[in-house]
Amino acid sequence: MNKWVGIILVLLIISLVGCSKTEEIKDEDVLSLLKEYKTEQYTIEDPKVTPTGDEIATKVKEYLTEDALEAQEANRIFQLAPDLAKNTNHSIELTNANVSKKKENDDGKVIYTY
């Protein structure tokens, strides 16, 4: 699962870099975007009334490419947090995300890990 999430994040970052050739992307911007995305994906306030995977996919689709969204939907990634919340009867929230620059390619693409 982490491998797919990492691949999706890399695609997201690459697409951001590709769209902004004249503007440098700061690590803080990447961290902010990642936190927004993961907060939407993982926040479950009430374990008794959880969103469906489709509802989560709708909330996060603005952060992903079509291919990345389809891959995550096919692997049922968006259903993990609701299922965990229901099974443990606990709410879920993102408290922290650590992001670091892994590699910067000659073509300007940057790969981050989190």
C-alpha positions as CSV (number, residue, x, y, z in Angstrom):
1,M,0.0,0.0,0.0
2,N,2.8,2.5,0.9
3,K,4.4,1.8,-2.4
4,W,1.3,2.8,-4.3
5,V,0.8,5.9,-2.2
6,G,4.4,6.8,-2.7
7,I,4.0,6.4,-6.5
8,I,0.9,8.5,-6.5
9,L,2.7,11.2,-4.5
10,V,5.6,11.2,-6.9
11,L,3.3,11.5,-9.9
12,L,1.5,14.4,-8.1
13,I,4.8,16.2,-7.4
14,I,6.1,15.6,-10.9
15,S,2.9,17.0,-12.4
16,L,3.2,20.1,-10.1
17,V,6.8,20.6,-11.2
18,G,5.9,20.2,-14.9
19,C,3.2,22.8,-14.7
20,S,5.4,25.4,-13.1
21,K,8.6,25.6,-15.1
22,T,9.1,29.3,-14.4
23,E,8.3,29.1,-10.7
24,E,10.3,27.1,-8.2
25,I,8.3,24.9,-5.9
26,K,9.3,25.1,-2.2
27,D,9.4,22.2,0.1
28,E,6.9,24.0,2.4
29,D,4.4,24.1,-0.5
30,V,4.8,20.4,-1.1
31,L,4.3,19.7,2.6
32,S,1.2,21.9,2.7
33,L,-0.3,20.2,-0.4
34,L,0.5,16.7,1.0
35,K,-1.1,17.6,4.4
36,E,-4.2,18.9,2.7
37,Y,-4.5,15.7,0.6
38,K,-3.8,13.3,3.4
39,T,-6.1,15.1,5.8
40,E,-8.9,14.8,3.2
41,Q,-8.1,11.1,2.7
42,Y,-7.7,10.0,6.4
43,T,-9.9,12.3,8.5
44,I,-12.8,10.2,10.0
45,E,-14.6,12.2,12.7
46,D,-17.3,9.7,13.6
47,P,-16.5,6.0,13.3
48,K,-20.2,5.2,13.4
49,V,-20.9,7.4,10.3
50,T,-17.9,7.0,8.0
51,P,-17.7,8.2,4.4
52,T,-17.5,5.6,1.6
53,G,-14.4,5.1,-0.5
54,D,-16.2,6.9,-3.4
55,E,-16.9,9.9,-1.2
56,I,-13.3,10.2,-0.2
57,A,-12.2,9.8,-3.8
58,T,-14.5,12.7,-4.7
59,K,-12.9,14.9,-2.0
60,V,-9.3,14.1,-3.0
61,K,-9.6,14.0,-6.8
62,E,-8.4,17.5,-7.1
63,Y,-5.0,16.4,-5.7
64,L,-4.4,13.5,-8.1
65,T,-4.0,12.8,-11.8
66,E,-6.8,10.7,-13.4
67,D,-4.5,7.7,-13.6
68,A,-3.4,8.1,-10.0
69,L,-7.1,8.4,-8.8
70,E,-8.1,5.3,-10.8
71,A,-5.2,3.3,-9.4
72,Q,-6.1,4.2,-5.9
73,E,-9.8,3.5,-6.4
74,A,-8.9,0.1,-8.0
75,N,-6.8,-0.8,-5.0
76,R,-9.5,0.4,-2.6
77,I,-7.1,2.7,-0.9
78,F,-9.8,5.2,0.0
79,Q,-11.7,2.5,1.9
80,L,-8.9,1.8,4.4
81,A,-9.5,4.7,6.8
82,P,-13.3,4.2,7.0
83,D,-12.8,0.5,7.6
84,L,-10.2,1.1,10.3
85,A,-12.3,3.7,12.0
86,K,-15.4,1.3,12.0
87,N,-13.4,-1.7,13.2
88,T,-11.6,0.1,16.0
89,N,-14.5,2.5,16.9
90,H,-12.1,5.4,16.9
91,S,-11.9,8.6,14.9
92,I,-8.9,9.2,12.7
93,E,-6.9,12.4,11.9
94,L,-3.6,13.3,10.4
95,T,-1.3,14.8,13.0
96,N,2.0,15.0,11.1
97,A,3.7,14.3,7.8
98,N,7.4,14.4,7.3
99,V,8.5,15.3,3.7
100,S,12.0,15.3,2.3
101,K,13.5,15.8,-1.1
102,K,14.8,12.5,-2.3
103,K,16.1,13.4,-5.8
104,E,16.2,16.3,-8.1
105,N,16.5,15.3,-11.8
106,D,18.4,17.3,-14.4
107,D,15.1,18.1,-16.2
108,G,13.8,19.9,-13.1
109,K,11.6,17.1,-11.7
110,V,11.8,16.6,-8.0
111,I,11.0,13.4,-6.2
112,Y,9.9,13.6,-2.5
113,T,9.4,11.0,0.1
114,Y,7.1,11.2,3.0
